[in-house]
Amino acid sequence: MTATDKVYPVAGIRLASVAAGIRYSGRDDLVAIELADDASIAAVFTRNAFCAAPVTVAREHLEAGTPRYLLVNSGNANAGTGDNGLRAARESCKSLAAAAGCALSQVAPFSTGVIGEDLNTQAIAAAVPSLLEGLQEEGWQRASQAIMTTDTVAKLVSRRVKVGDSEVTVTGMAKGSGMIRPDMATMLAYVATDAGMPQELLQQCLNEAVAPSFNSITVDGDTSTNDACVLIATGCSDVVVDDLESSAGNTVCSAVLDVCMELARAIVKDGEGATKLVEIHVSGAASVEEARDVAYTVAHSPLVKTAMFASDPNWGRILAAVGRAGVEALDLDAVRILLDDVLIVSGGGRDAGYTEEAGQAVMDRDAYTIHIELGRGDASSLVLTCDLSFDYVKINAEYRS
């Protein structure tokens, strides 16, 4: 578990996890999340054109209304499986719907794991009775472990905030370690609050939370076929948000953002084989898009990422990445690059006061920031990334073995 020592259950949410044997042996790999009757739900999904079958079906079911159940499996992505995959996703929903006594469209499916393999719907159907029997408000910890694939730690964050004389809970879990790059950042995330909020406002709250968190992280530059992030408002507390600009709206959405940011940091920190957590902050850009282009060019550079892994202050690699980011008419003399508070580049080259020892001291840290000041405007952007290690190659080379 990351980022919190205590997990607060969310009134109106029950979870259950079982070992269905979908791919893994001897560990939970199937999760059900039950929503209160009057809950509202918002979601964002991958923009990968080869989106997985459960993404297609989940979108359809969310458009039809608010689901009563979310069904999540790990070990098999059910992606790249064509019509068979769509049938499998719907068949899995049908199994849960029949046992729970709800409509097929009231179950939304989610999958993560190996691409291109058929989903074992018989294993899911056989596990459904145990899932429904095991539903409980305290099921977050076990569920956060069940959705893991190459993750080394469960990612679970919980907050309680005061809204007037009342208290609101926000709890979220995520999985993700590799194939991390927007949009979304292979990740799944489920966040819930006991506040009440209409769906339109809930979607806006989610979009605003996702932009600086899950859509501003990268491990390896790959966008998954299965990415999804869901925000649920159960309405089981006495706090109702009907205006995001209100005190209640600001407080609840700030807590949602906080949870999403912590989960996003946990995903990057747990990047496959990662040993460094690095923030890339670009400021002084002519536009936010320009700032993000520069940040991602640096974050995706294999040479920069391997220097991070080696703790090598080879600042020329950062300089070169900035230079090829496509910024038109870049004034080199105006560019400044820092490692934390150590100025390494100014006036078009190495800063006169820079020393290798100072740069080395920063690069030896487990976490630090690369500041890139472009001197062109007021726009900025922040991207979270990690290093590229020997283990990243090993983990992904052996993923299907």
Backbone torsions as a table, in degrees:
resi	resn	phi	psi	omega
1	MET	NA	145.1	-179.6
2	THR	-123.6	156.0	163.2
3	ALA	72.3	-9.8	177.1
4	THR	-152.5	146.8	178.8
5	ASP	-91.7	-12.7	-178.0
6	LYS	-134.9	137.6	177.6
7	VAL	-106.8	122.7	179.5
8	TYR	-96.2	121.9	174.7
9	PRO	-63.9	152.7	-179.7
10	VAL	-107.5	117.6	178.6
11	ALA	-56.8	130.2	-178.9
12	GLY	97.2	-1.3	177.1
13	ILE	-123.5	128.6	172.0
14	ARG	-126.8	143.9	-177.4
15	LEU	-131.1	153.3	174.5
16	ALA	-147.2	148.1	-179.7
17	SER	-136.0	140.7	178.3
18	VAL	-142.0	162.4	174.1
19	ALA	-92.8	102.0	-177.4
20	ALA	-92.9	-12.8	-179.3
21	GLY	74.8	30.5	-178.9
22	ILE	-64.7	-45.2	173.9
23	ARG	-141.4	-40.3	-175.2
24	TYR	-88.8	155.7	178.3
25	SER	-112.5	129.8	174.0
26	GLY	76.8	21.7	176.6
27	ARG	-147.4	152.7	178.3
28	ASP	-62.6	138.0	179.2
29	ASP	-144.8	10.9	179.9
30	LEU	-139.8	129.5	-175.6
31	VAL	-128.4	140.0	169.8
32	ALA	-118.4	136.4	175.3
33	ILE	-120.7	119.2	-178.6
34	GLU	-99.1	132.3	-179.3
35	LEU	-104.4	146.5	175.0
36	ALA	-61.4	156.5	-175.8
37	ASP	-55.4	-40.5	-174.1
38	ASP	-99.8	17.5	-178.3
39	ALA	-69.1	155.5	169.8
40	SER	-116.4	157.7	-173.6
41	ILE	-142.7	143.7	174.9
42	ALA	-132.8	153.3	-177.9
43	ALA	-153.0	152.8	169.0
44	VAL	-130.7	149.0	-174.3
45	PHE	-131.5	169.6	176.6
46	THR	-56.2	151.8	172.7
47	ARG	-104.1	9.7	176.1
48	ASN	-62.7	128.6	-177.9
49	ALA	-62.1	-30.6	176.7
50	PHE	-89.8	50.8	-177.6
51	CYS	-63.3	146.7	-176.4
52	ALA	-68.7	158.2	179.6
53	ALA	-55.9	-43.9	179.8
54	PRO	-63.8	-28.8	176.2
55	VAL	-64.3	-46.1	178.9
56	THR	-60.2	-46.5	-177.3
57	VAL	-70.0	-40.6	179.2
58	ALA	-61.8	-41.4	176.8
59	ARG	-59.9	-45.4	179.6
60	GLU	-59.0	-45.6	-175.5
61	HIS	-71.9	-33.7	176.8
62	LEU	-68.5	-34.4	176.4
63	GLU	-67.6	-28.4	-179.0
64	ALA	-77.2	-19.4	-179.0
65	GLY	153.9	-172.8	-179.6
66	THR	-84.0	124.7	179.6
67	PRO	-71.7	157.1	171.7
68	ARG	-92.9	-24.9	-176.7
69	TYR	-137.8	144.6	166.6
70	LEU	-110.5	134.6	-178.7
71	LEU	-119.2	118.0	-172.6
72	VAL	-123.0	127.3	173.5
73	ASN	-120.6	148.8	173.6
74	SER	-114.2	161.8	178.5
75	GLY	98.4	-26.2	-179.9
76	ASN	-141.9	121.2	-176.5
77	ALA	-79.6	-16.7	-173.8
78	ASN	48.4	46.0	179.7
79	ALA	-122.6	147.8	-176.0
80	GLY	67.7	29.5	-175.0
81	THR	-116.2	6.5	172.8
82	GLY	58.7	-145.2	-178.1
83	ASP	-64.7	-32.8	177.8
84	ASN	-61.1	-37.8	179.2
85	GLY	-66.3	-41.3	177.2
86	LEU	-62.6	-42.0	178.0
87	ARG	-63.2	-40.5	-179.3
88	ALA	-65.5	-41.8	179.1
89	ALA	-62.4	-44.8	-179.8
90	ARG	-68.7	-37.0	179.2
91	GLU	-64.6	-37.9	177.7
92	SER	-64.4	-43.4	176.8
93	CYS	-62.1	-40.1	-179.1
94	LYS	-62.2	-38.9	179.8
95	SER	-61.9	-45.1	-179.7
96	LEU	-71.3	-40.9	-179.1
97	ALA	-61.7	-42.6	-179.1
98	ALA	-63.7	-42.0	-178.4
99	ALA	-72.3	-32.1	-177.2
100	ALA	-89.6	-12.6	-179.6
101	GLY	75.0	36.3	177.9
102	CYS	-125.4	174.2	179.5
103	ALA	-74.1	152.7	178.3
104	LEU	-54.5	-42.0	-177.0
105	SER	-69.8	-8.9	179.4
106	GLN	-90.2	9.7	173.9
107	VAL	-120.7	125.1	178.8
108	ALA	-109.8	125.3	-175.9
109	PRO	-94.6	149.7	176.0
110	PHE	-143.7	140.8	-177.9
111	SER	-139.0	152.6	173.7
112	THR	-150.7	142.4	-178.6
113	GLY	146.9	-147.7	-175.9
114	VAL	-72.5	135.2	178.7
115	ILE	-86.0	143.9	170.5
116	GLY	90.9	8.4	178.9
117	GLU	-116.1	143.2	-179.2
118	ASP	-67.6	141.2	-179.4
119	LEU	-81.4	134.7	-179.9
120	ASN	-80.5	89.7	-176.7
121	THR	-72.8	-25.4	178.1
122	GLN	-66.8	-38.6	178.4
123	ALA	-65.2	-39.1	178.8
124	ILE	-66.1	-46.2	-179.6
125	ALA	-60.0	-39.8	-179.1
126	ALA	-67.3	-26.6	-176.9
127	ALA	-89.1	-14.1	-174.3
128	VAL	-58.2	-45.2	179.7
129	PRO	-57.0	-41.8	178.7
130	SER	-65.9	-36.7	177.4
131	LEU	-59.1	-51.2	-177.0
132	LEU	-65.2	-35.1	178.9
133	GLU	-68.7	-28.5	-174.0
134	GLY	-92.9	3.0	-177.4
135	LEU	-60.7	129.9	178.5
136	GLN	-156.2	152.6	-179.9
137	GLU	-63.9	-27.2	-176.5
138	GLU	-89.7	20.2	-174.2
139	GLY	-85.9	7.7	-174.3
140	TRP	-63.2	-46.5	-175.3
141	GLN	-60.9	-48.6	-178.7
142	ARG	-65.5	-38.9	179.7
143	ALA	-65.3	-39.1	-179.3
144	SER	-63.8	-26.6	176.3
145	GLN	-82.1	-33.9	-176.8
146	ALA	-68.4	-28.4	-177.6
147	ILE	-86.6	0.4	-179.0
148	MET	-71.7	149.0	169.1
149	THR	-121.5	-90.9	176.9
150	THR	-87.5	2.6	175.8
151	ASP	-56.7	144.1	175.2
152	THR	-99.8	-17.9	177.4
153	VAL	-138.3	150.8	173.1
154	ALA	-73.2	148.7	-176.6
155	LYS	-119.8	109.2	-171.1
156	LEU	-145.8	126.6	-176.3
157	VAL	-132.9	139.6	-177.3
158	SER	-141.3	138.6	-179.8
159	ARG	-138.2	149.5	169.3
160	ARG	-127.5	132.7	-177.6
161	VAL	-131.5	152.4	179.0
162	LYS	-89.9	133.1	172.9
163	VAL	-125.0	99.7	-172.8
164	GLY	63.6	-126.9	178.6
165	ASP	-91.7	1.4	-175.9
166	SER	-105.7	170.9	179.9
167	GLU	-125.7	138.0	179.6
168	VAL	-120.8	138.0	178.4
169	THR	-106.0	138.2	171.3
170	VAL	-130.9	119.7	179.4
171	THR	-130.4	139.7	-179.2
172	GLY	-145.5	153.2	175.0
173	MET	-134.1	154.9	179.5
174	ALA	-148.8	158.5	168.5
175	LYS	-129.7	148.3	179.7
176	GLY	161.6	136.4	-178.0
177	SER	-151.1	-38.7	176.2
178	GLY	-136.4	177.1	-172.4
179	MET	52.3	49.2	-174.9
180	ILE	-112.2	110.5	172.7
181	ARG	-170.7	134.2	179.7
182	PRO	-54.6	160.4	11.9
183	ASP	-118.3	114.9	2.2
184	MET	-72.2	-171.6	178.6
185	ALA	-83.0	NA	NA
186	THR	NA	105.2	175.8
187	MET	-130.8	149.9	168.7
188	LEU	-128.2	142.2	177.8
189	ALA	-142.7	138.3	179.6
190	TYR	-132.8	117.3	-178.2
191	VAL	-123.3	137.3	-178.7
192	ALA	-137.0	148.3	174.5
193	THR	-134.8	152.6	177.4
194	ASP	-89.8	2.4	173.2
195	ALA	-70.7	158.2	173.4
196	GLY	-97.8	141.0	179.8
197	MET	-159.2	131.0	177.1
198	PRO	-60.3	153.0	-174.0
199	GLN	-58.7	-40.5	-177.6
200	GLU	-62.4	-43.2	178.3
201	LEU	-70.6	-36.4	178.7
202	LEU	-62.5	-40.4	178.7
203	GLN	-64.3	-40.8	178.3
204	GLN	-64.8	-42.4	177.7
205	CYS	-59.9	-43.2	179.0
206	LEU	-65.6	-46.6	-179.3
207	ASN	-57.5	-41.3	-178.7
208	GLU	-71.0	-27.3	178.0
209	ALA	-80.9	-33.8	-176.7
210	VAL	-72.8	-36.0	-174.5
211	ALA	-54.7	-52.1	-179.3
212	PRO	-87.0	-3.0	-177.1
213	SER	-110.5	-90.6	-174.9
214	PHE	-66.7	-24.1	178.3
215	ASN	-96.2	17.0	176.2
216	SER	-134.0	33.5	177.3
217	ILE	-129.7	152.6	175.9
218	THR	-154.3	134.4	172.6
219	VAL	-103.1	-46.9	-172.5
220	ASP	-138.2	2.0	177.5
221	GLY	85.4	1.5	-178.8
222	ASP	-98.4	133.7	176.8
223	THR	-97.9	124.4	-177.9
224	SER	-70.6	163.2	175.1
225	THR	-84.1	-10.9	-167.3
226	ASN	-120.9	0.0	-172.3
227	ASP	-54.9	137.8	176.9
228	ALA	-155.8	144.8	173.6
229	CYS	-134.8	128.4	-175.5
230	VAL	-121.3	136.6	174.2
231	LEU	-121.7	128.3	-176.9
232	ILE	-120.1	134.2	172.4
233	ALA	-117.6	113.3	-172.7
234	THR	-82.7	-24.8	-177.1
235	GLY	71.7	19.5	-177.0
236	CYS	-91.1	-2.2	170.8
237	SER	-98.7	178.7	178.5
238	ASP	-93.5	14.4	177.2
239	VAL	-99.6	123.2	177.7
240	VAL	-122.1	128.9	178.9
241	VAL	-101.4	115.0	176.6
242	ASP	-116.9	5.9	178.3
243	ASP	-156.1	118.0	-177.1
244	LEU	-67.3	-20.7	179.3
245	GLU	-86.4	-5.8	178.7
246	SER	-74.0	168.9	177.8
247	SER	-59.7	-43.7	178.6
248	ALA	-64.1	-43.3	179.7
249	GLY	-61.9	-45.3	178.9
250	ASN	-62.7	-42.0	-177.4
251	THR	-67.1	-47.5	-177.8
252	VAL	-67.0	-46.1	-178.2
253	CYS	-68.5	-30.7	174.9
254	SER	-66.1	-37.8	177.7
255	ALA	-68.4	-39.0	176.2
256	VAL	-62.1	-45.1	177.8
257	LEU	-60.5	-43.9	179.4
258	ASP	-58.6	-45.7	179.2
259	VAL	-62.7	-44.6	-179.9
260	CYS	-64.8	-40.2	178.9
261	MET	-63.8	-43.2	179.6
262	GLU	-65.7	-39.6	177.5
263	LEU	-66.3	-40.2	179.2
264	ALA	-63.3	-43.4	177.5
265	ARG	-62.5	-38.4	179.6
266	ALA	-65.1	-36.8	178.4
267	ILE	-63.8	-47.1	-179.2
268	VAL	-67.5	-41.7	179.1
269	LYS	-60.5	-30.9	179.5
270	ASP	-95.7	16.4	177.5
271	GLY	-52.2	142.0	-173.4
272	GLU	-51.7	111.3	-179.9
273	GLY	77.6	7.5	-173.6
274	ALA	-69.0	142.2	174.4
275	THR	-123.3	-9.4	-177.9
276	LYS	-131.7	141.7	171.5
277	LEU	-111.8	116.3	-172.2
278	VAL	-124.4	128.2	172.5
279	GLU	-94.9	134.2	174.6
280	ILE	-113.7	111.0	-175.6
281	HIS	-110.6	116.0	178.5
282	VAL	-108.1	125.7	179.7
283	SER	-129.2	172.1	179.0
284	GLY	67.2	25.2	179.9
285	ALA	-88.3	160.1	179.0
286	ALA	-74.7	-23.0	179.1
287	SER	-155.5	161.3	176.8
288	VAL	-62.8	-39.9	179.1
289	GLU	-59.4	-42.9	178.5
290	GLU	-62.4	-43.2	179.5
291	ALA	-62.3	-42.0	179.4
292	ARG	-67.5	-37.3	178.3
293	ASP	-60.6	-44.3	179.5
294	VAL	-66.0	-45.6	-178.4
295	ALA	-60.7	-44.3	-179.2
296	TYR	-72.2	-31.0	176.4
297	THR	-62.0	-43.4	177.4
298	VAL	-68.3	-44.8	-176.3
299	ALA	-64.6	-29.6	-176.7
300	HIS	-95.0	-3.4	-179.3
301	SER	-69.5	117.1	177.2
302	PRO	-59.2	-33.5	180.0
303	LEU	-68.9	-40.9	176.3
304	VAL	-65.7	-44.2	-176.0
305	LYS	-67.5	-35.5	177.3
306	THR	-73.6	-30.6	173.6
307	ALA	-65.3	-38.1	175.2
308	MET	-58.5	-46.6	-178.6
309	PHE	-61.3	-40.3	-178.8
310	ALA	-81.4	-2.0	-173.8
311	SER	54.0	40.1	-176.3
312	ASP	-101.4	115.9	179.8
313	PRO	-76.4	56.3	179.7
314	ASN	-84.3	75.5	-171.5
315	TRP	-65.2	-19.6	178.1
316	GLY	-61.1	-28.7	178.2
317	ARG	-68.8	-38.6	176.5
318	ILE	-66.0	-45.5	178.9
319	LEU	-56.8	-45.4	-178.8
320	ALA	-64.8	-39.2	179.8
321	ALA	-65.8	-42.2	176.4
322	VAL	-60.1	-41.6	-177.6
323	GLY	-67.2	-24.6	-179.7
324	ARG	-102.4	12.1	-176.8
325	ALA	-77.2	-4.3	175.4
326	GLY	87.5	18.1	177.8
327	VAL	-75.3	120.8	-177.2
328	GLU	-75.4	138.5	175.9
329	ALA	52.2	45.6	-179.9
330	LEU	-70.0	125.7	177.6
331	ASP	-84.3	102.4	-175.0
332	LEU	-61.8	-33.4	-178.8
333	ASP	-67.9	-22.1	-178.2
334	ALA	-87.7	-11.7	-175.9
335	VAL	-79.6	133.1	174.0
336	ARG	-126.7	136.8	178.1
337	ILE	-127.7	130.1	-179.6
338	LEU	-127.9	148.4	166.8
339	LEU	-103.7	110.1	-167.6
340	ASP	50.4	-117.2	-178.8
341	ASP	-102.6	12.9	-179.6
342	VAL	-94.6	113.3	179.4
343	LEU	-76.8	120.3	-178.4
344	ILE	-110.8	-29.1	-178.3
345	VAL	-131.0	131.0	172.6
346	SER	-158.3	156.7	177.1
347	GLY	59.1	29.0	176.3
348	GLY	87.6	4.0	-179.9
349	GLY	-166.5	-162.3	-178.7
350	ARG	-62.5	131.0	179.8
351	ASP	-66.0	141.9	-175.3
352	ALA	-61.4	-27.4	-177.6
353	GLY	-92.9	-0.2	-176.3
354	TYR	-74.8	140.3	172.9
355	THR	-127.2	148.3	178.6
356	GLU	-60.4	-35.3	-179.1
357	GLU	-63.4	-40.8	179.6
358	ALA	-66.2	-42.6	177.6
359	GLY	-64.9	-39.2	179.9
360	GLN	-63.8	-38.1	-178.9
361	ALA	-61.1	-37.6	178.2
362	VAL	-72.8	-46.8	-176.5
363	MET	-64.0	-23.0	178.0
364	ASP	-73.6	-14.4	-178.5
365	ARG	-74.2	155.4	177.8
366	ASP	-74.9	-24.1	-179.5
367	ALA	-144.7	137.8	178.6
368	TYR	-162.6	174.9	-178.1
369	THR	-121.5	136.3	168.9
370	ILE	-98.3	113.5	178.2
371	HIS	-96.7	128.3	177.1
372	ILE	-124.2	112.8	-179.7
373	GLU	-105.1	119.1	-174.9
374	LEU	-90.5	-23.0	178.7
375	GLY	66.2	35.4	-175.9
376	ARG	-120.9	-15.5	-175.6
377	GLY	-179.8	-156.0	-175.1
378	ASP	-112.6	-0.7	-176.2
379	ALA	-80.7	151.2	-179.9
380	SER	-147.1	167.9	177.7
381	SER	-158.3	149.8	179.2
382	LEU	-126.7	128.3	178.7
383	VAL	-124.9	136.1	176.0
384	LEU	-98.5	135.4	178.6
385	THR	-147.2	-176.5	179.2
386	CYS	-144.1	179.4	-179.0
387	ASP	-82.8	173.8	178.1
388	LEU	-118.1	112.9	-171.0
389	SER	-112.1	174.4	174.1
390	PHE	-57.7	-41.0	-175.6
391	ASP	-65.0	-29.9	178.1
392	TYR	-58.5	-46.1	179.3
393	VAL	-63.8	-44.5	-178.1
394	LYS	-63.7	-46.4	-178.7
395	ILE	-60.1	-45.7	-177.0
396	ASN	-78.2	-27.1	176.1
397	ALA	-69.4	-29.4	-175.3
398	GLU	-105.6	9.8	-170.6
399	TYR	-56.9	-40.0	-176.2
400	ARG	-93.1	-1.4	-178.1
401	SER	-85.0	NA	NA
